[in-house]
Amino acid sequence: MTFVAGVAATVQGIALPAMVPTVAGRDRLIEANTRIQSSLTVANLVGPGLAGAAVQALTAPIAIAFDAASFVVGALSAAWTRVVETVPPPSHRHPTADAVEGLGWLWHQPLVRSITLTILINNGGSNVTFAVFVLYFVTQVGVTPAQLGIVFAVSGLASLAGAQLGRPLVRRGWLGPVMAVGAALVVLGQSGSLVAAYAPPAWAFAVLLASSALLGFALMIYNINQQSIRQAVTPDRLLGRVQSGIVVLVAAAQVVGSLLGGVIGQTYGLRAAIAVGVAITVTSALPTIFSPIRTLRAVPVST
């Protein structure tokens, strides 16, 4: 069942971004992605609390049944969506050829390539850090699990603010600067874990709290706009392939990052792993900052 759920989640995660231009229209991508990301954030904030209350009030099996039913409701509501989708003609090539075509287009389109490199490097570096993050701050610094929960919750709340505050700047024609500053602020927020690791233990929680808030705020701004740019410039027939390519590349980077973090943590110490992870994530802002993205005034149109 876990395998089936994972496959279904992957398929849905690829299909959703690919369908947004058709459902919302290419002239409303930022608005659509803002609503989607805000909804996901609210669900992630509210879901664990509701799950705990449901388990306590109804017992775990019944809570799981309600959770399963919610996916059925989601599937039905998606099926009822009234949208005319242009389905590309079936390809008689090997699936590998379609995948290679998507990756090739991703690499040769300068905007998508820059965004993908930023996401790829950032996810790899983040997983180097996160492989030892909880272990280090709980066992060696003394941050309590409850405090870590607050740190993660603050990131979610700050992301809701980022979703709303970025839109007025983009409407004024500052999309490029917003993307560049957003990428820089993301890595600045991620660098907070290294600052907290070397700060006096009494300050660690406060530093983590502040950096988590900055990270959530900036990450939402960057993600909404990068998603919109990718959807805007990618032809309809390649939307699914490009999204699939990014999902596979990011998953590979996350696996490599986690393994690297574990090896460094075991060999050189947990704080060394955090330092290496932060160093990698800092470089992730460069593909966005030093690219045509920073000159954009608005979401481009597909060519």
KADA-V864175 format. One line per field, one symbol per residue. ss: DSSP state (H for helix, E for strand, L for the rest). psi: psi as a letter, one per 40 degrees, with the letter a starting at -180 (. if undefined). A space follows every 10 residues. Layout:
ss=???
psi=???
//
This chain:
ss=LHHHHHHHHH HHHHHHHHHH HHHHLHHHHH HHHHHHHHHH HHHHHHHHHH HHHHHHHHLH HHHHHHHHHH HHHHHHHHHL LLLLLLLLLL LLLLHHHHHH HHHHHHHHLH HHHHHHHHHH HHHHHHHHHH HHHHHHHHHH HLLLHHHHHH HHHHHHHHHH HHHHHHHHHH HLLLHHHHHH HHHHHHHHHH LHHHHHHHLL HHHHHHHHHH HHHHHHHHHH HHHHHHHHHH HHHLLHHHHH HHHHHHHHHH HHHHHHHHHH HHHHHHHHLH HHHHHHHHHH HHHLLHHHHL LHHHHLLLLL LLL
psi=dddddddddd dddddddded ddddieefdd dddddddddd dddddddddd dddddddeid dddddddddd ddddddddde hgihhhhiih heiidddddd dddddddehd dddddddddd dddddddddd dedddddddd dehidddddd dddddddddd dddddddddd deffdddddd dddddddddd eddddddeii ddeddddddd dddddddddd dddddddddd ddehideedd dddddddddd dddddddddd dddddddeid dddddddddd ddeddddddf iedeehdihi ih.
//
